[in-house]
């Protein structure tokens, strides 16, 4: 009986997290992909070292379905990688300011992103749903996160927190990311008003 109670508790937590993630204000500014822009220098270097990593992949679905199972997968991978990888700098690890790679035990923000993307693709997610994204944080400094588009807005997987937030809840300015149409291309980001009727209602994330 104790095991059954524990299982129900886990399902309840997943359900609560999913309903919170789907919450949105009455009208929200959605991320909009604008014109093409240059990929980050670290990504360009990675492409030069491993051309197959940056090859254009077939276009997949436009949005991720936030089922309880999908939410559990995103949340699980985000937390798993955040706790498995020690945060450090490229200068400390490699002696250079910028070096993008899939980490084994330590890395900086973009390395967390690359590992999460790899693990989620192994779980069956399309590359078009896993967009490496460059932002400016609250202090105006560059930072990398993984964004996942959903019908209720883009979700952000971030090495700075285990909680998955809507993009507008992060306090970041979103600069550019991989294109949904071609993962080998990068696009600048802007915002556009989304009608309230297209947004799910709910209590909002804390």
N, C-alpha and C positions, 0 to 999 in steps of 0.2 A: 504493500500500500504506500509505503514511504516513497518508493521509486515512481509510482504513478503520480503522486502529488508533485514530485520534482519535475516530472515530464510536463505536467500541466502548467507549472510555474514558468518553465522555459518557453512554452508556446505562448503564454500570456505576455511575457516580456517581448518576444518577437512581434506579436500582434500590436503591442503598444508602440514599439519603435517604428513599425511600418505606418501606423496611422499618424504618428507625429511627423514622419518624413513627408507624408503626402499633404500635410497642412500648408496653407499659404495665405497671405493677406488677401483682402478683397480684390485688389488689382496689383499685379506684380510686374516688374521689369524683367523680361526674360533675356538671357544671353542670346545675342544675334551674331552670326558669323558674317564678317564683312569681306573686304578684298584680301587677296593673297599678301603674305608678308614673309620675311625671311625666317627660317627656323633658327632656334637658338644655336649658338656656336658649339655648345657641347653636344647637341643632337647631330649637327653636321659632322662633327668629328667622329661620333659613333657610327654614322652612316658610312663614313670613309673607311673605318676599321672593319665594319660588318655590314656590307651592302645589303645583304638579305634582310637585315633587321628593318631597314627603311624602305623595302620594296613596297610598291602600291598593293594593297590588299583589296579583294572584292568588297563592294559596298554591302553593308548589312542593314539591319533594321535601324530606323531613325530614332527610336526611343526604347528604353529598357522597361519591361513590365515589372512593376513593383509588387510581385506576389510575395507572400510570407517566405517562400523558399528563396526567392531572389534577394529579398532583404537580408535574410540570414547569411547568404553567401557573401554579399558585399560587406556586411558588418564583420563577419568572421575573418575574411581575408584582410580587411583594413586593420583590425586589432592584432591579428597574427603577425603581420609584417611589422607593425609599429613596435611590437614587443620583442621580435626576433632580431631586429637590426639596431645596432648602436649608432646613435647620431654623431657624426663627425664631419670634418671638412675634407674636400678634395686635396687641399694643400697638405693636411696632415697625413692623408693616405697615400697620395701619389706625387706630391711635390709640385703640383700645378693648381691653378685657380679653378679650372673647370675640366672635369672628366666624368662623363656620363657612362654608367655601366650597371649591370644587374648585380647587386651586392650579395656577398656570402654572409658576412657577419656585421659589417659596418658600412655606412655611406651617408650622403647628404640627401636633401629633399628629393631631387630628381631620381636618385637611385631607389628610394622607397617607391616612387611612382612606377618606375620600370618593372620592379619586382611584382607589385600589385597587378599591373597590367598583364604580365606574363602568367601569373597564377590564375587570374580570372579568365584569360583566354584558354588556358588548359581546362577550365571548368565549362568551356563551351560558349563564352561570351564573344560576340563579334568585335573586331578591332574598332569598328565605327562607333561602338558604345563606350570605348575606353580611350578618352582623349587626353593626352599629355597637355597640360595647361600651365601657362606662365602668368603669375599674378604679381602685384605689389601688395605687400602686407600692410598692417596698420602703421608701420614706421616708414613706409615707402620703399622698403627693400625688396629685391627680387626673391621669388619663392616659386616652387613648382608643386602642383597638386594634380590629382586625377579627377576629371569630371565625367559624370555618367548622365546622359540626357534621359529624362523621363517625361511622361505626359504632364507631370505636375511641376516641371522645372528641372534644372541641372542639380545633381547631387555632387558633393565634394568629398573625396577621400583624401585625408591630410595626415601627414606623419606627426603633426603637432597635437592631434587629438584623436581619440578612438571613436568619438561620436561622429556620425555622418550627418552633415548639415546641407541645407539648401545653399546655393551659392550666395544669396543675398544675406544670409545669416553669418557669414564668415568675417565680414569687415574688410575683405580684400577688394582691390581693384583688378578686374580681369583684363589682361592685356592681349594674349594670343594663345592659340592652341592648334592641334592637328585638325585638319578639315574632316568633316563627316563624309565628304565625297571622295576624298583621296588622303589616306593616312600618311602619304609621303609629302604632302603639302601642308603648309601652315597658313592660318588666316587670323587677321586681327579681330578683336571682339568689341562689340558695342552692346547696347540694350534696346529693347523695344517693349512697348506696352502690350501686355497680354490681357484680353478681356476676362473679367471676373467669372463669366459663365464657363470658361474653359479651365478653371482652377478648382481643384478639390478643396472643400472646406474642412476645418478641423481646428484643434486647440493650438497648434503651432509647437515647434520645438522649444525647449527651455533656453 
